[in-house]
Amino acid sequence: MHPLLTRFFSFFIANKNKRQQYRREQALKYEKQKLKKYRFGVSYSLFDGIELLEPSIKSIRSEVDYVNVVYQMHSWYGEPVGEDLPHSLSELKRKGLIDEVIEYMPEISKPAGLQELNKRNLGLKYAKKAKVDYFMTMDVDEFYCAKNVAEAKKVIVEKNITRSFVTQVLYGRKPTKLNLNFGEACYVPFFCKINMFSKLGRNSKVPCRVDKTRRFAYSMFDKCFVLDGVVMHHLSEVRKDYAKKKRNSSTQQTRKKRRCFILHKGKAEVRDVFGVMEYL
C-alpha cells in the first residue's frame, strides 16, 4: 500500500500505539514490494581461484536474483587453467548457486585489459537477457555481508541511485588476516542500474577511482553515491596458487609502473566470517 494511503487508513485506528505499529508494518510491506519489482544480478569473471567461488556466491546469493559465471580455460597470456572448470561450475549450478555458465575465448594477441573488459561485457549481455535491472560484476575473491547488501538495496531503490560505489578492505594470504596497510583510497562499483544500451567501458568518467574494466557510461542524469553501509571484503591474496594469479593478472603489466605509498601497519587477526578456510 502506498504511504499516503497507509497514513489515511491509519487515522481510523483510535489507539496511538496500534496506529504507529500499523504504519511501520505497512511501510515494511511497501519496501518489500518495491524491491520485488527489480531484479538484482551479478556476473563473475573466472580464471583461477575456483576454490573461492562457492563461498563468494554464498555470501550474496540470498540478496540477488541472478548469477552468471564467465570463465576461460586459458589466461590472457596463454597459460592453461589446469583444472576441470566446466565440471566444477556444473556442480555449483546443480546446487542452485549459479544460473548461467558462459565460456570466454581469450585472444592472446589483444591487450589483457581490453580482453577483461570484453569478458565483463559478455556477462553483462547475458544479465540483460535475464531481465536484470541492477547489475554488478565481481571476481571470485570478493565478498559481501548479505545483511549489509540488503540494506544497501533498499537505499538504492528508495533514492533511485543509478551508480553506486563502495570501499574495500584487503586481506592477506589467509581469510583471517586483515591487511592494515593502506595507500590511495580505492573503490569498487556496486549495483548499477542498467538498460538495453548499458555497456562497460564506454565512458571513463566516474566520481571516484575504480577499476577501468568495471566503469559504466556516466551521464549528467546519473545519481552516483558512495554507500557507507556496505564494504567489499577483498581476499586478494587468498589462493591455493597465489603465484598463478600474479602471473596472469590483467594488471601485472602496469603494476610495475604504478607508484604506491604504503604505511606498513601489518595485519590484524580476524574471524573467517565467510567460511573460506574449508575450501582451501
ChimeraX attribute file (.defattr): number of C-alpha atoms within 10 A of each C-alpha:
attribute: neighborCount
match mode: 1-to-1
recipient: residues
	/A:1	12
	/A:2	11
	/A:3	11
	/A:4	9
	/A:5	10
	/A:6	17
	/A:7	17
	/A:8	9
	/A:9	12
	/A:10	19
	/A:11	11
	/A:12	9
	/A:13	12
	/A:14	9
	/A:15	10
	/A:16	11
	/A:17	9
	/A:18	12
	/A:19	16
	/A:20	14
	/A:21	12
	/A:22	16
	/A:23	16
	/A:24	13
	/A:25	11
	/A:26	19
	/A:27	17
	/A:28	10
	/A:29	13
	/A:30	16
	/A:31	15
	/A:32	12
	/A:33	12
	/A:34	12
	/A:35	16
	/A:36	11
	/A:37	9
	/A:38	15
	/A:39	17
	/A:40	22
	/A:41	25
	/A:42	25
	/A:43	26
	/A:44	25
	/A:45	22
	/A:46	22
	/A:47	23
	/A:48	27
	/A:49	19
	/A:50	19
	/A:51	19
	/A:52	23
	/A:53	25
	/A:54	17
	/A:55	21
	/A:56	22
	/A:57	22
	/A:58	17
	/A:59	19
	/A:60	21
	/A:61	18
	/A:62	13
	/A:63	18
	/A:64	19
	/A:65	16
	/A:66	20
	/A:67	27
	/A:68	23
	/A:69	27
	/A:70	21
	/A:71	23
	/A:72	21
	/A:73	21
	/A:74	19
	/A:75	23
	/A:76	24
	/A:77	17
	/A:78	13
	/A:79	12
	/A:80	13
	/A:81	16
	/A:82	9
	/A:83	12
	/A:84	10
	/A:85	17
	/A:86	15
	/A:87	10
	/A:88	15
	/A:89	21
	/A:90	14
	/A:91	13
	/A:92	17
	/A:93	17
	/A:94	11
	/A:95	10
	/A:96	11
	/A:97	21
	/A:98	22
	/A:99	15
	/A:100	18
	/A:101	19
	/A:102	17
	/A:103	15
	/A:104	20
	/A:105	14
	/A:106	19
	/A:107	14
	/A:108	13
	/A:109	10
	/A:110	11
	/A:111	13
	/A:112	21
	/A:113	18
	/A:114	13
	/A:115	20
	/A:116	20
	/A:117	17
	/A:118	18
	/A:119	24
	/A:120	24
	/A:121	21
	/A:122	20
	/A:123	27
	/A:124	26
	/A:125	15
	/A:126	19
	/A:127	25
	/A:128	18
	/A:129	9
	/A:130	17
	/A:131	16
	/A:132	21
	/A:133	18
	/A:134	24
	/A:135	25
	/A:136	23
	/A:137	24
	/A:138	20
	/A:139	18
	/A:140	23
	/A:141	22
	/A:142	21
	/A:143	24
	/A:144	19
	/A:145	17
	/A:146	17
	/A:147	14
	/A:148	15
	/A:149	21
	/A:150	16
	/A:151	12
	/A:152	19
	/A:153	18
	/A:154	15
	/A:155	14
	/A:156	22
	/A:157	17
	/A:158	12
	/A:159	11
	/A:160	13
	/A:161	17
	/A:162	18
	/A:163	25
	/A:164	19
	/A:165	23
	/A:166	20
	/A:167	19
	/A:168	18
	/A:169	18
	/A:170	19
	/A:171	23
	/A:172	18
	/A:173	15
	/A:174	18
	/A:175	24
	/A:176	21
	/A:177	19
	/A:178	21
	/A:179	19
	/A:180	16
	/A:181	15
	/A:182	16
	/A:183	10
	/A:184	9
	/A:185	10
	/A:186	14
	/A:187	18
	/A:188	22
	/A:189	24
	/A:190	25
	/A:191	24
	/A:192	22
	/A:193	21
	/A:194	20
	/A:195	12
	/A:196	10
	/A:197	7
	/A:198	16
	/A:199	20
	/A:200	19
	/A:201	19
	/A:202	12
	/A:203	13
	/A:204	16
	/A:205	14
	/A:206	16
	/A:207	12
	/A:208	16
	/A:209	15
	/A:210	18
	/A:211	12
	/A:212	17
	/A:213	20
	/A:214	20
	/A:215	22
	/A:216	21
	/A:217	16
	/A:218	18
	/A:219	10
	/A:220	5
	/A:221	7
	/A:222	13
	/A:223	14
	/A:224	18
	/A:225	17
	/A:226	17
	/A:227	15
	/A:228	11
	/A:229	13
	/A:230	21
	/A:231	20
	/A:232	20
	/A:233	20
	/A:234	21
	/A:235	24
	/A:236	19
	/A:237	18
	/A:238	23
	/A:239	21
	/A:240	16
	/A:241	11
	/A:242	14
	/A:243	10
	/A:244	15
	/A:245	19
	/A:246	12
	/A:247	15
	/A:248	19
	/A:249	18
	/A:250	19
	/A:251	12
	/A:252	14
	/A:253	13
	/A:254	9
	/A:255	11
	/A:256	9
	/A:257	8
	/A:258	7
	/A:259	7
	/A:260	11
	/A:261	10
	/A:262	11
	/A:263	10
	/A:264	11
	/A:265	10
	/A:266	12
	/A:267	15
	/A:268	12
	/A:269	11
	/A:270	12
	/A:271	10
	/A:272	13
	/A:273	12
	/A:274	17
	/A:275	15
	/A:276	19
	/A:277	15
	/A:278	9
	/A:279	13
	/A:280	11
